[in-house]
Structures are given as structure tokens and as C-alpha cells.
Amino acid sequence: MDGIERGWILASKDDVAYGVVLFLRMLVGSMPDWLKATLIATVAGLLLWSAVRRLRRRRATVR
């Protein structure tokens, strides 16, 4: 044989992303509700802060 077993399937980029999402979903699913809410609020706040900072920087370069 050429060293490749028939049971192996190559994963695409989408399969890897799907696997990561499933892992995170399993990880978050086992957390208590108060921790989920805290985590979601923190991530949302960081995303909002990053977006505002990017917009301010973008407006400053236009002037």
C-alpha cells in the first residue's frame, strides 16, 4: 500500500471550525447560568470596545 489507510478522511477548513464550535458549545454548556451570562457580557463588551476604538482610529486618519 501507499501508506494511507482507508479509514482516514482529510478535514477541510470548515470541519475544523465546526469542531471548534462544538467544543466551545460543550464547554459553555456545562457552565452554570451565572457564569455563562458573565462570559457573554464580557465578550460582548470587548467586541463593542474594539469596534468603537477602531471607528475612532478610522475617523482620526480621515481628517
N, C-alpha and C positions, 0 to 999 in steps of 0.2 A: 504494500500500500504506500501511499504518498505521505503518510504521517497525519492525515486529517481523519478524525473519526466521524462517523455519520451522525452521531448524536449531538454534535456541536452545531450551533446556529450563531452566525455573526449578528451582533446587535447593531442597530442603526442609532443615530443620534437621538431620535425620538424615543426609542426604547430606553435609553439611559435616562432621559429626562422623566419619562413615565415612572421608572423605577425610583428615582429620587423623590418624586411627588408622593408615590405610595409609601415610601419610608417615612417622609415627614408627616404624612397623614396618620400613619400608625403611631408615630412618636407623639404627636399632638393629641391623638385620640385617647391615649392613656393618661393624660394630664387632668387634674381637677379643673372645674369650670373657672374658678377664680384665676388660676394660672394661665389658662387659655386667653381670658379677657385681658389680662395684664400683658401678655406676649403680643396679642393682636394690636392693642393700643400702642405699645412701644414701637412695633414695626411700622404702623400707620403714621405715627408721629415722626419717625426718622425719614420715611418717604416724603412726607409733607415738607419737613425742614429741608431736605435735599432739593426738592423741586423749587421751593422759594429761593434758596441760595443760588441755584442755577439760573433762575429768572433774573435775580438781581445782578448777577455777574454778566448775564447776556445783555441786559439793559445798559449796564455801565460801559460795555465795549461799543455800543451803538453810538453813544453820544460823542 
